[in-house]
Amino acid sequence: MDADESIVMAGRVSALADPVRLRILSILAGSDDGEVCACDFVEPLGRSQPTVSHHLRVLAEAGFVEGDKRGRWVWYRLRDDSVADLARDLVTVATGGR
């Protein structure tokens, strides 16, 4: 892994290193229709809407979630294989590419 790759991976890992963000991923993964309105995270997370929006933005910037604005709200979903890709990359680093 070169320096640039390590910077990118560290940013992605850092985005997940927060209990609220992990819960957001869990809520999205458990959603029946694969997406959740930003407004529906407030109650289960026990956080204000601005705080929820901040965490969703961090996850979006790291490539884990994507959203579509519909009217007043944004509906979020997991990006295909984003978490699995990071897990695979971490295994590659931990095993020296073996």
N, C-alpha and C positions, 0 to 999 in steps of 0.2 A: 504494500500500500504506500503510495507516495503522499507527500505533504498535502497536496490539494484534495486528494480523496479522503484523507483523515479529517480535514477541516469540514468537509461536507457531511461525513458520517457523524462527527461529533455534534454538529448542529441538529441532525435528525434525532440522535440519541437524547440530546438535551431537551428537545421538544417533548419527548415522552417522559422525562424525568420530573413529572409533577403529578400528584395524585388526582387532581381535577381533570387533567388531560387524559389520563388513563381511564378514568370513569367515562369521559366523553366517548372514547373509542369503544368501550364496553357497551355503552348505551346504543351507539350506532350499529355495532356488530349484532346486537340482540334485537334490533328493530325488525318488526314483521315485514315492512315494505322496503327496508334497506335505506331509508332516509328519515331524518328527524328535523322538525322545524327548530330554529334557534330558540324560539320562545318556549319550547318544551324541555329545555335543559335546566331552566332556572330552578324549578321546584326540586327535582331529584338531586341536583348538585348543591342546593342551598346557597347559591351565589346570585348576585345581582346580574341583570342583563348586560351591563357594560363589562363585567368581569367574565361572563360566559363568552361574550363576543371577542374579548382579548384572547382567551384560550383557544377558541375556534380559529382565530386568525393565525396564531402561532402554529397550530396543527396544519392549517392550509399552506402556510409558507414553507413548512417542512415537507409538504407533499403527501400528508396522510389523509386529508379530507378535501373535499371540494363541495362547493355550494352553488345553488341556483336561486337567484332572487325571484320571488313570486309575490307580487304586491308589496306589502310592507316588510315581509320576513324573508330570511334566507333559509332554504332547506339544505341540510348537509348530508353527505354520504361518505363512506370510506372510499378511498381511491383503490382500485383493483390492485391487489397484491402488495400494497405499499408496506404494510407491517411485515408480511412474509419476506419481502425483498430485504428489508433491514435485518431481519433475523438471520437470513441466509448469509448476508454480508458479515455479520458479527461472528457467525460460526467460521467463516473463511478466515477472518482475522485471528480468531482464537486458536485455530488449528494450523495456522501458517499456510493456508491454502491447500491443505491436504484433504 
